[in-house]
Amino acid sequence: MTIVDLWRKIQKENFTNVNKLADFLELDEKNRSKLAHKKKFSLSLPMRLAEKICKNSLNDPIALQFVPLIYEEINSVGFISDPVCDQNFKKCKSVLHKYSGRALLISCSACAMHCRYCFRQNFNYENGNFHEEIDFLNKDHSIYEVILSGGDPLALSDSKLSHLIEKLSNINHIKIIRFHTRFPIGIPERITENFLSILRRSPKQIIFILHVNHVNEFDDDVFASLKKIRLLGIPILSQSVLLKNVNDNAETLKNLYLKEIENGIIPYYLHQLDKVSGASHFDVPKELGLQIIDKLKQLLPGYAIPKYVEEIPWATSKTHILHEVG
């Protein structure tokens, strides 16, 4: 088996059956009664993350993020299928253009894992060969940065990813290619030498934004894979979502951000939860979020504190969440 085949094999062995995951986690009957078995948004969890979950615990910060629970069946006011109105910003099949100078390319529908609070779990993915998308990006000279999202761009095969990066690199007015990924957290084996060669060949500035919410998601293999990217001169920043009972306290976030800084990762955004249907049990009041940020300012240097933001449809940028004046 080649190294390229290895990461794909690992991905195919993700937990996708709730009962099998329950057996692996040694859940008792009380905990099993809290599981959601029939969900439109399916379970997908890499073994690496499943192994980090405390046995017989659904209060574990990793379990809460990835295990389908009955709380997802609660219909809460204000929680909708497309909370950031992605469909309103589609310029062609797989390009979203919300902010000046930047366009987001939905590179694929697949992910390394399924986060239960995912705001794009109901998105109408239309995967293709990117001809239409490249043509759109070529014609709009106002766009200087392309954000590869999804799904997760690292779920693409190396051949498709290489083709896409090459096409983007041939557009003169595009100066920056940004990856939004969670793949190294669940399957760090994805960062192969072949993938690094694809990054190395691009003449554009590449930036990685890593999605991580709790320090327990990290391990030595994850950091080793990310270091390979950093050694190419590629900055790695992080974004997190503020999630109830996962990271909604200053001590937990302090531990996360310190571990990131120690490993060359710069905290970038702390997102207020996007109110997608079925995720109301993750919601944290903004007042508490602001208290946490205030506490972090006492505990950490300024460069280790992310911007606390929310996405408001039709706003011209991410909106900073600040204390009300007056």
Protein Blocks (a to p, Z undefined) as FASTA:
>chain_A
ZZklmmmmmmmmpcfbfklmmmmnopafklmmmpcfbdfbacdddfklmmmpcghiakbf
klmmmmccfklmpccehiafblnommmmcfbfklccfbghiacddfbfbdfbdcfklckl
mcccdddehlmmmmmmmmmmmbmbdcddedjfklpcfklmmmmmmmmmmpmklmbdcddd
fklmmmmmlmcfklmmmmmmpmbdcddddddfbfklpcfklmmmmmmmmmnopacddddd
ddehklmcfklmmmmmmmmmmnopacfbdcdddddehilmmpccfklmmmmmmmmmmmpc
fklpccdddddehiabdcdddddeZZ
